[in-house]
């Protein structure tokens, strides 16, 4: 049973790591585009997306740490 749980946690950690990397790439792309945005409303929406993505990254990293305990 312990091996099944360890395997499940490892698979989940791999999936979480991939999700974290995808979100970090998304944040990098948003940062690049934010530099060239002129429209204040578009800038505000993109900034909100950036903030939400960073919060998701933080939450995913916390979930990954919980799996290790």
Helices and strands as residue ranges (DSSP letters): H 2-34, H 40-68
